[in-house]
Amino acid sequence: MVRITQWRNKCIGCNICVEVAFYRWRISTKDGRCTLVEGIESKGLFTAIVGDDEYEINKTAAKHCPVKIIRVEKMKS
Ligand code: SF4
């Protein structure tokens, strides 16, 4: 499994993560920031646990995020 985290308050809504992994990220029409699909919020940090098949593509999204607020890590089983 893979854990994706996002510090959403610092998102600038650039859309890059959506272009890279459209099924995992959506720009909110309410505030223009990006939402982590199936993300659960805790103290401003959003977390989603996803399958290993999403690791590489979300790593790419994290790498290209201009404000570096996405983290992607493999979880120990
Ligand atoms: S790449 Fe980063 S700054 Fe851009 S929309 Fe996604 S989370 Fe927000």
py3Dmol code that shows the C-alpha trace and the ligand (Angstrom):
import py3Dmol

protein = """\
ATOM      1  CA  MET A   1       0.000   0.000   0.000  1.00  0.00           C
ATOM      2  CA  VAL A   2       0.998   3.597  -0.544  1.00  0.00           C
ATOM      3  CA  ARG A   3       0.321   6.625   1.621  1.00  0.00           C
ATOM      4  CA  ILE A   4      -0.243   9.975  -0.101  1.00  0.00           C
ATOM      5  CA  THR A   5      -0.313  13.109   2.002  1.00  0.00           C
ATOM      6  CA  GLN A   6      -0.997  16.702   1.016  1.00  0.00           C
ATOM      7  CA  TRP A   7      -0.684  19.932   2.960  1.00  0.00           C
ATOM      8  CA  ARG A   8      -3.717  21.376   1.225  1.00  0.00           C
ATOM      9  CA  ASN A   9      -3.685  24.896   2.669  1.00  0.00           C
ATOM     10  CA  LYS A  10      -0.483  25.630   0.772  1.00  0.00           C
ATOM     11  CA  CYS A  11      -1.820  24.460  -2.593  1.00  0.00           C
ATOM     12  CA  ILE A  12      -1.678  27.145  -5.295  1.00  0.00           C
ATOM     13  CA  GLY A  13      -4.066  25.315  -7.633  1.00  0.00           C
ATOM     14  CA  CYS A  14      -1.576  24.984 -10.485  1.00  0.00           C
ATOM     15  CA  ASN A  15      -3.286  21.776 -11.756  1.00  0.00           C
ATOM     16  CA  ILE A  16      -0.060  19.848 -12.365  1.00  0.00           C
ATOM     17  CA  CYS A  17      -0.974  16.924 -10.105  1.00  0.00           C
ATOM     18  CA  VAL A  18      -4.358  16.677 -11.823  1.00  0.00           C
ATOM     19  CA  GLU A  19      -2.691  16.458 -15.217  1.00  0.00           C
ATOM     20  CA  VAL A  20      -0.336  13.736 -13.997  1.00  0.00           C
ATOM     21  CA  ALA A  21      -2.800  11.598 -11.989  1.00  0.00           C
ATOM     22  CA  PHE A  22      -6.300  12.816 -12.818  1.00  0.00           C
ATOM     23  CA  TYR A  23      -8.087  10.017 -10.941  1.00  0.00           C
ATOM     24  CA  ARG A  24      -6.402  10.979  -7.649  1.00  0.00           C
ATOM     25  CA  TRP A  25      -6.538  14.804  -7.767  1.00  0.00           C
ATOM     26  CA  ARG A  26      -9.269  17.340  -8.478  1.00  0.00           C
ATOM     27  CA  ILE A  27      -9.283  21.132  -8.421  1.00  0.00           C
ATOM     28  CA  SER A  28     -12.050  22.310  -6.103  1.00  0.00           C
ATOM     29  CA  THR A  29     -14.532  24.741  -7.610  1.00  0.00           C
ATOM     30  CA  LYS A  30     -15.050  26.158  -4.111  1.00  0.00           C
ATOM     31  CA  ASP A  31     -11.568  27.440  -3.318  1.00  0.00           C
ATOM     32  CA  GLY A  32      -9.435  26.640  -6.388  1.00  0.00           C
ATOM     33  CA  ARG A  33      -7.160  24.341  -4.430  1.00  0.00           C
ATOM     34  CA  CYS A  34      -6.506  20.750  -5.262  1.00  0.00           C
ATOM     35  CA  THR A  35      -8.318  17.973  -3.423  1.00  0.00           C
ATOM     36  CA  LEU A  36      -6.817  14.559  -2.792  1.00  0.00           C
ATOM     37  CA  VAL A  37      -9.530  12.109  -3.866  1.00  0.00           C
ATOM     38  CA  GLU A  38     -10.552   9.890  -0.911  1.00  0.00           C
ATOM     39  CA  GLY A  39      -8.291  11.948   1.327  1.00  0.00           C
ATOM     40  CA  ILE A  40      -9.083  12.155   5.016  1.00  0.00           C
ATOM     41  CA  GLU A  41      -8.267  15.415   6.795  1.00  0.00           C
ATOM     42  CA  SER A  42      -6.498  15.763  10.102  1.00  0.00           C
ATOM     43  CA  LYS A  43      -5.231  19.168  11.252  1.00  0.00           C
ATOM     44  CA  GLY A  44      -5.005  20.463   7.690  1.00  0.00           C
ATOM     45  CA  LEU A  45      -3.118  17.445   6.374  1.00  0.00           C
ATOM     46  CA  PHE A  46      -4.993  15.179   3.943  1.00  0.00           C
ATOM     47  CA  THR A  47      -4.081  11.497   3.708  1.00  0.00           C
ATOM     48  CA  ALA A  48      -5.186   8.718   1.341  1.00  0.00           C
ATOM     49  CA  ILE A  49      -4.090   5.092   1.362  1.00  0.00           C
ATOM     50  CA  VAL A  50      -3.957   3.719  -2.185  1.00  0.00           C
ATOM     51  CA  GLY A  51      -2.677   0.676  -4.074  1.00  0.00           C
ATOM     52  CA  ASP A  52       0.943   0.135  -5.061  1.00  0.00           C
ATOM     53  CA  ASP A  53       0.007   0.719  -8.697  1.00  0.00           C
ATOM     54  CA  GLU A  54      -0.414   4.433  -7.933  1.00  0.00           C
ATOM     55  CA  TYR A  55       3.044   4.865  -6.454  1.00  0.00           C
ATOM     56  CA  GLU A  56       5.049   5.949  -9.494  1.00  0.00           C
ATOM     57  CA  ILE A  57       2.503   8.324 -10.985  1.00  0.00           C
ATOM     58  CA  ASN A  58       1.910  10.120  -7.710  1.00  0.00           C
ATOM     59  CA  LYS A  59       5.652  10.289  -7.083  1.00  0.00           C
ATOM     60  CA  THR A  60       5.816  12.117 -10.396  1.00  0.00           C
ATOM     61  CA  ALA A  61       3.020  14.451  -9.308  1.00  0.00           C
ATOM     62  CA  ALA A  62       4.842  15.148  -6.036  1.00  0.00           C
ATOM     63  CA  LYS A  63       8.090  15.827  -7.861  1.00  0.00           C
ATOM     64  CA  HIS A  64       6.463  18.410 -10.094  1.00  0.00           C
ATOM     65  CA  CYS A  65       4.343  20.126  -7.447  1.00  0.00           C
ATOM     66  CA  PRO A  66       5.863  23.638  -7.375  1.00  0.00           C
ATOM     67  CA  VAL A  67       5.240  24.137  -3.665  1.00  0.00           C
ATOM     68  CA  LYS A  68       6.267  20.575  -2.648  1.00  0.00           C
ATOM     69  CA  ILE A  69       3.244  19.795  -0.520  1.00  0.00           C
ATOM     70  CA  ILE A  70       2.632  16.223  -1.740  1.00  0.00           C
ATOM     71  CA  ARG A  71       4.361  13.283  -0.109  1.00  0.00           C
ATOM     72  CA  VAL A  72       4.166   9.704  -1.394  1.00  0.00           C
ATOM     73  CA  GLU A  73       5.570   6.764   0.564  1.00  0.00           C
ATOM     74  CA  LYS A  74       5.334   3.004   0.484  1.00  0.00           C
ATOM     75  CA  MET A  75       3.901   1.524   3.659  1.00  0.00           C
ATOM     76  CA  LYS A  76       5.451  -1.467   5.382  1.00  0.00           C
ATOM     77  CA  SER A  77       3.179  -4.512   5.171  1.00  0.00           C
TER      78      SER A  77
END
"""
ligand_1 = """\
8
SF4
S 0.726 20.278 -7.993
Fe 0.786 20.996 -5.836
S 0.271 23.192 -5.931
Fe -0.295 22.287 -7.902
S -2.496 21.802 -7.674
Fe -1.325 19.956 -7.113
S -1.034 20.065 -4.870
Fe -1.649 22.098 -5.585
"""
view = py3Dmol.view(width=600, height=400)
view.addModel(protein, "pdb")
view.setStyle({"model": 0}, {"cartoon": {"style": "trace"}})
view.addModel(ligand_1, "xyz")
view.setStyle({"model": 1}, {"stick": {}})
view.zoomTo()
view.show()
